[in-house]
């Protein structure tokens, strides 16, 4: 069913061989985008050989030809290939295994034991099944090492796409890496397509034979011949095979593990290929050999067809082989097992699979469980097992980065089985602090207490604890303590502030220089802007400025322009403006579309000053109204006296009023404060 093709030197191209490839420039370009429908796509599946047994062989340092099996209680869960030659399998007992292979090394898995903070290997673990629990942590640790070596052997993301399918198998999508290698090895592929049309076919590869080295090459389908020149899909498969061979060699060199691999156009075929020739080999399933490869399989060996669905298909069509299923038309498949399932099965039998390689390697949940033989019958026994479950889960959480707040679980779940009844309890894990073993243990005890309160908790045949809802933790946050100042630093800042305050008090005691007071009326309630002078300049016409003496006094005794803005003064738009002739006003009103023309003043202002100018008119109108009503108010003031509430309270800040202490200033003789708003 497989063959190894010898390497043949490429022959010179002849006119008869200058025909075009069946693949297009567009398909070549899409190869770097990991498109699952691309016919040039290359997927690899790497599967560790008897992984648990290999882990123990590497740990113990035994010879590769030494028969070894991994024991769990009285059964075997992994058998290496030298031991399989003696007819051992996972269905035999330890006693039967020793009879078949006297030299067999049986290594019991590591176990958790109550009162100990870590799993350990124990020679007599199989004698104490009732008080110990299996730990797979040693194998998880080795699995992480292997995954790291695989990733280091490949280009970095985004070219790299790796999916950890289980503890001992990995999928690789090599499409983007193969695309870059093809462009490097075959310069003709870098040329633009004819007529700039990406649907144009590629030129044929410049070689007529490929060197598959030591790969197990699946024979071609019926009607296909090895003498035919290869196309670009064969070149892509060859490059993928080279990459996988290097990855396997790196794992072997650094960690001493052997693995098998399958290289094909999709995940389904690659997985079947990795198990086709074991151990320590790789199988290449070319696109021209898919039907030949699948025809010898039972479809129940294909993923998703090994359970109830597979049994249903076997019952419906009285066959379990892919070869017989190929003869069933799609309409009949849809009629018997449903439209969607029938269409999917029709494609699977022909080697079609559009599933993508998912680079996500983060786990979704963690579980620790124990089936009791005999059952446990008290709360004390349950709590002792919960301590072991929590230690098991927390050790894996530490490796996941929970202490560094990289990832955190959100919920904890307890499952309890008593007789034929299964009950579940759930609680949230506090998110305000770092998850600890004690926090998980307290939550677990509360959950089992809830089960006991519900009644009929004993005898318990199975108990399990799990955490889930993982999310990425927030890193780089600062606690409130990092914003506080303590000790000498705080005292130095306080002393500096006190000295500054004393200097300010000294300056305040110094009387200001005497200056001329200019009564602007309502204008003192407005504040100037630093750019007000520039905005009020229109074609050389400026607003009227104060007299020279006032200007000199202000330059000596007044604060900066920013302080004036806060202190209060007439805004530029409220200052009297130089009158302009009507033609000039009309011309400016027509040409400057960003200006504002005030019909009451007959002047043009920048649009940004419109609101302030209208406020000034509003205040002027209020002042005029106040002036007209002053005689009547004076009479009322003399009659009512100073007990009026409006005279006792400071004026509210209102529209146009500065944010200073204007409500407490002395009022000039003959004037009154204006209450705006």
Buried (B, 14 or more C-beta within 10 A) or exposed (E): EBEEEEEEEEEEBEEEEEEEBEBBBBBBBBBBEBBBEBBBBBBBBBBBBBBBBBBBBEEEEBEEEBBBBBBBBEBBBBBBBBBBEBEBEEEBEBEEBBEBBEEBBBBBBBBBBEEEEEBEBBEEBBEEBEBBBBBBBBBEEBBEEBBEBBBEBBEEEEBBBBBBBEBBBBBBBBBBBBBBBBBEEBEEBEEEBEEEEBEBBBBBBBBBBBBBBEBBBBBBBEEBEEEEBBBBBBBBBBBBBBBBBEBBEBBBEBBEBBBBBBBBBBBBBBBBBBBBBBBBBBBBBBBBBBBBBBBEBBBBBBEEBEEEBBEBBBEBBEBBBBBBBEEBEEEBBBEBBEEEBBBBBBEBBEBBBEEBBEBEEEEEEBBBBBEBEEBBEEBEBBBBBBBBBBBBBBBBBEEBBBEEBEBBBEBBBBBBBBEEEEBEBBBEBEEEEEBBBEBBBEBBBEBBBBBBEEEEBEBBBBBBBBBBBBEEBEEEEEEEEEEEEEEEEEEEEEEEEEEEEEEEEEEEEEEEEEBEEBEBEBBBBBBBBEEBEEBBEBEEBEBEEBEEEBEEBBEEEBEEEEEBBEBBBBBBBBBEBEEBEEEBBEBBBEEBEEBBBBEEBEBBBBEBBBEBBBBBBEBBEBBEEBEEEBEEEEEEBEEEEEEEEEEEEEBEBEEBBBEEEBEEEEEEEEEEEBEBE
